[in-house]
Amino acid sequence: MTYPSLYSIVQFKPYRETDEFANIGVVLCCPSAGYFGFMINNRSFARINHFFEHLELPVLREAVRYVTRELERVQQLAYSLNAESLKSLFAEVTKNREGIMLFSAARPIMLQGALDDELKALYEHHVGHSFAQKAAPQVLLERQMRQTLVEHELARFYKGSTLTDGLVEAKIPFVSQGKLGVLGAIKPLNLQHDSPTKIIEEGDKWFGKLRRLVGHGVLEAGRVLLPLAMPTANTKLTNAAKLVADEFKRERMVAINANDEDHLLSFARSHAE
């Protein structure tokens, strides 16, 4: 389900004379879901203290405690409000006012995942600067798959889900669920490692999990798609990756090259509900 939402960045601005500020938190409101949440940096002040080098630390700590208490109070109030009242409350809380704790102008955003997770992602972006960190190849591969599904209007059918037989859990980023169970599961797998051993170990880990889930009726083998990011220009590495792909295929799971967009989209469409 898609939620039209609003968020505002909490900013610490101790000196009116310079107009400098540091992002220290995020407030997220989804009126249609009755959701009001926030995350505030209340532990690690080293970066902020370095930026405002003459600032006395107790000033920052007290300001953080104050805004946290106020947002907690608003959060409790939000539980009893309808969508329109919640939207008005968010506007009131985040409106421009004097002080050392400010809120940025509200920003609209469409969210699809769990709202607590979306809040954390916004916090990591605006406060933790996650965009400046180099993402792991597996993360980049999943982002590539997600973007492809979004561009072809298929993302709404596929959500992240943890599948389990009661003992083993497998976190799959793209799962289409129907009334009778899993219609389709897409698990991108990065095999671009620097040694055959690492490739085989990565393949074995997921082969064991998925074969167990298939054997216990949680999944059907033919409803599992594995887009594999394959190594290039190294015979030992490519041979190891081919062994992994062949192992999945022997269990009747669908293993393809991660660059095979046509096959990915064909599977995604035929297993969506």
C-alpha positions as CSV (number, residue, x, y, z in Angstrom):
1,M,0.0,0.0,0.0
2,T,1.2,3.5,-0.8
3,Y,1.0,6.2,1.8
4,P,1.0,9.9,1.0
5,S,3.1,11.4,3.8
6,L,4.9,14.5,5.1
7,Y,8.2,14.9,6.8
8,S,10.2,17.7,8.4
9,I,13.9,17.8,9.4
10,V,14.7,18.9,13.0
11,Q,17.5,21.4,12.9
12,F,19.8,22.7,15.7
13,K,20.6,26.4,15.2
14,P,22.3,27.8,18.2
15,Y,23.6,31.1,16.7
16,R,21.0,33.5,15.1
17,E,23.9,35.6,13.9
18,T,25.3,33.1,11.4
19,D,22.2,31.2,10.3
20,E,24.2,27.9,10.5
21,F,22.4,24.8,11.6
22,A,22.9,21.0,11.9
23,N,20.3,18.3,11.2
24,I,19.6,16.3,14.3
25,G,16.3,14.5,13.6
26,V,13.3,13.8,11.4
27,V,9.6,13.9,12.0
28,L,7.3,11.8,9.8
29,C,3.5,12.0,9.5
30,C,1.2,9.8,7.5
31,P,-2.3,11.1,8.1
32,S,-4.1,8.3,6.3
33,A,-2.4,5.6,8.4
34,G,-2.8,7.6,11.7
35,Y,1.0,7.7,12.0
36,F,3.2,10.3,13.7
37,G,6.8,9.3,14.4
38,F,10.2,10.9,14.9
39,M,13.9,10.1,15.4
40,I,16.3,12.4,17.2
41,N,20.0,12.1,17.6
42,N,20.3,12.1,21.4
43,R,23.6,10.3,21.9
44,S,26.4,11.1,19.4
45,F,27.1,14.9,19.5
46,A,30.7,14.8,18.3
47,R,30.0,16.0,14.8
48,I,27.7,18.8,16.0
49,N,30.1,19.8,18.7
50,H,32.9,19.9,16.2
51,F,30.8,22.1,13.9
52,F,29.9,24.5,16.7
53,E,33.2,24.4,18.4
54,H,32.5,27.1,21.0
55,L,29.1,25.7,22.0
56,E,28.7,24.4,25.5
57,L,27.6,20.8,25.3
58,P,24.9,21.1,28.1
59,V,23.1,23.6,25.9
60,L,22.7,21.0,23.1
61,R,21.8,18.2,25.4
62,E,19.0,20.3,27.1
63,A,17.7,21.4,23.7
64,V,17.5,17.8,22.5
65,R,15.7,16.7,25.7
66,Y,13.2,19.5,25.3
67,V,12.3,18.8,21.7
68,T,12.2,15.0,22.4
69,R,9.7,15.5,25.3
70,E,7.5,17.8,23.1
71,L,7.4,15.3,20.2
72,E,6.6,12.4,22.6
73,R,3.7,14.4,23.9
74,V,2.5,15.1,20.4
75,Q,2.9,11.5,19.4
76,Q,0.6,10.4,22.3
77,L,-2.0,12.9,21.2
78,A,-1.8,11.8,17.6
79,Y,-3.2,8.3,18.4
80,S,-6.6,9.8,18.9
81,L,-6.8,12.0,15.9
82,N,-8.4,11.5,12.5
83,A,-6.4,12.1,9.3
84,E,-7.3,15.8,8.8
85,S,-6.6,16.6,12.5
86,L,-3.3,14.8,12.4
87,K,-2.2,16.7,9.3
88,S,-3.1,20.0,11.0
89,L,-1.2,18.9,14.1
90,F,1.9,18.1,12.1
91,A,1.7,21.6,10.5
92,E,1.4,23.3,13.9
93,V,4.3,21.3,15.4
94,T,6.6,22.0,12.5
95,K,5.7,25.6,11.7
96,N,8.5,28.2,11.6
97,R,9.2,29.8,15.0
98,E,12.0,31.4,16.9
99,G,14.4,29.3,18.9
100,I,17.5,27.1,18.6
101,M,15.4,24.0,17.6
102,L,13.8,24.5,14.2
103,F,11.8,22.4,11.7
104,S,12.3,22.6,8.0
105,A,9.4,23.2,5.7
106,A,7.3,20.1,5.4
107,R,8.2,17.9,2.5
108,P,5.7,15.6,0.8
109,I,6.7,12.0,0.1
110,M,5.0,8.8,-1.1
111,L,6.0,5.7,1.1
112,Q,5.4,2.0,0.4
113,G,7.2,0.1,3.1
114,A,6.8,-0.1,6.9
115,L,6.5,3.4,8.2
116,D,9.0,2.9,11.0
117,D,11.5,1.7,8.5
118,E,10.8,4.6,6.2
119,L,11.4,7.0,9.1
120,K,14.7,5.3,9.8
121,A,15.8,5.6,6.2
122,L,14.9,9.4,6.1
123,Y,16.9,9.8,9.4
124,E,19.9,8.0,8.0
125,H,19.8,10.1,4.9
126,H,19.4,13.6,6.4
127,V,21.2,13.0,9.7
128,G,23.5,10.0,9.2
129,H,24.4,11.0,5.6
130,S,23.9,7.5,4.3
131,F,24.1,8.8,0.8
132,A,27.8,9.5,1.3
133,Q,28.6,6.0,2.3
134,K,29.5,3.4,-0.4
135,A,26.7,0.8,-0.5
136,A,27.6,-2.9,-0.5
137,P,27.3,-4.6,-3.9
138,Q,24.3,-6.7,-2.6
139,V,22.5,-3.5,-1.5
140,L,23.2,-1.9,-4.9
141,L,21.9,-5.0,-6.7
142,E,18.7,-4.9,-4.7
143,R,18.3,-1.2,-5.4
144,Q,18.7,-2.0,-9.1
145,M,16.0,-4.6,-9.0
146,R,13.6,-2.3,-7.0
147,Q,14.2,0.5,-9.5
148,T,13.3,-1.8,-12.4
149,L,10.1,-2.9,-10.7
150,V,9.2,0.7,-10.0
151,E,9.8,1.9,-13.6
152,H,7.5,-0.9,-14.9
153,E,4.8,-0.3,-12.2
154,L,5.4,-3.7,-10.6
155,A,6.8,-2.6,-7.2
156,R,3.4,-2.4,-5.6
157,F,3.0,-6.2,-6.0
158,Y,6.3,-7.0,-4.3
159,K,7.2,-6.3,-0.7
160,G,10.1,-7.4,1.6
161,S,9.1,-10.4,3.6
162,T,10.8,-12.9,6.0
163,L,9.7,-16.4,5.0
164,T,10.1,-19.2,7.5
165,D,9.3,-22.8,8.1
166,G,9.3,-22.2,11.9
167,L,13.1,-22.9,12.2
168,V,14.9,-21.3,9.3
169,E,14.2,-17.7,8.2
170,A,15.0,-16.2,4.8
171,K,14.6,-12.4,4.3
172,I,13.5,-11.9,0.7
173,P,13.4,-8.3,-0.6
174,F,10.6,-8.9,-3.2
175,V,7.7,-11.2,-2.4
176,S,4.3,-11.3,-4.0
177,Q,1.7,-12.7,-1.6
178,G,-1.7,-14.2,-2.5
179,K,-4.5,-15.6,-0.4
180,L,-3.0,-19.1,-0.6
181,G,0.6,-18.1,0.0
182,V,3.6,-16.9,-1.9
183,L,2.9,-16.3,-5.6
184,G,6.5,-15.2,-6.4
185,A,9.7,-14.5,-4.6
186,I,12.7,-12.6,-6.1
187,K,16.0,-12.9,-4.3
188,P,18.8,-11.1,-6.1
189,L,22.2,-12.6,-5.2
190,N,25.6,-11.0,-5.6
191,L,28.2,-13.5,-6.7
192,Q,30.9,-11.0,-7.7
193,H,33.3,-12.0,-4.9
194,D,37.1,-12.1,-5.1
195,S,37.5,-15.9,-4.6
196,P,35.7,-19.1,-5.7
197,T,35.3,-20.1,-2.0
198,K,33.3,-17.0,-1.2
199,I,31.1,-17.5,-4.2
200,I,30.3,-21.1,-3.3
201,E,29.7,-20.2,0.4
202,E,27.3,-17.4,-0.6
203,G,25.5,-19.8,-3.0
204,D,25.3,-22.6,-0.4
205,K,23.9,-20.4,2.3
206,W,20.9,-19.4,0.1
207,F,20.6,-22.7,-1.6
208,G,20.2,-24.4,1.8
209,K,17.6,-21.9,3.1
210,L,15.5,-21.9,-0.1
211,R,15.6,-25.7,-0.6
212,R,14.4,-26.1,3.0
213,L,11.5,-23.7,2.5
214,V,10.6,-25.4,-0.8
215,G,10.7,-28.8,0.9
216,H,8.5,-27.7,3.7
217,G,5.9,-26.2,1.5
218,V,6.6,-22.5,2.2
219,L,7.6,-21.9,-1.4
220,E,7.2,-23.6,-4.8
221,A,10.5,-23.9,-6.5
222,G,9.2,-22.5,-9.8
223,R,8.0,-19.4,-8.0
224,V,11.5,-18.5,-6.9
225,L,13.6,-16.2,-9.1
226,L,17.3,-15.6,-8.4
227,P,18.8,-12.8,-10.5
228,L,22.6,-13.5,-10.1
229,A,25.2,-10.8,-10.4
230,M,28.0,-12.9,-12.1
231,P,31.7,-12.3,-12.0
232,T,33.5,-11.5,-15.2
233,A,36.9,-12.1,-16.8
234,N,38.1,-14.8,-14.4
235,T,37.6,-18.4,-15.2
236,K,37.8,-19.7,-11.7
237,L,35.3,-17.2,-10.4
238,T,32.9,-17.6,-13.3
239,N,33.0,-21.4,-13.0
240,A,32.2,-21.2,-9.3
241,A,29.3,-18.9,-10.0
242,K,28.0,-21.2,-12.8
243,L,28.1,-24.1,-10.3
244,V,25.9,-22.0,-7.9
245,A,23.4,-21.2,-10.7
246,D,23.3,-24.9,-11.8
247,E,22.6,-26.0,-8.3
248,F,19.5,-23.7,-8.0
249,K,18.3,-24.9,-11.5
250,R,18.5,-28.5,-10.5
251,E,16.0,-27.8,-7.7
252,R,13.8,-26.2,-10.4
253,M,14.3,-22.6,-9.1
254,V,14.7,-20.0,-11.8
255,A,18.3,-18.6,-11.8
256,I,19.1,-15.8,-14.4
257,N,21.7,-13.2,-15.0
258,A,20.9,-10.1,-13.0
259,N,21.2,-8.1,-16.2
260,D,18.5,-10.1,-17.9
261,E,15.8,-7.5,-17.4
262,D,13.3,-9.1,-19.9
263,H,13.3,-12.3,-17.9
264,L,13.0,-10.5,-14.6
265,L,10.0,-8.5,-15.8
266,S,8.3,-11.5,-17.4
267,F,8.6,-13.4,-14.1
268,A,7.5,-10.4,-12.0
269,R,4.4,-9.9,-14.1
270,S,3.3,-13.5,-14.2
271,H,3.7,-13.9,-10.4
272,A,2.0,-10.7,-9.3
273,E,-1.4,-10.3,-7.9
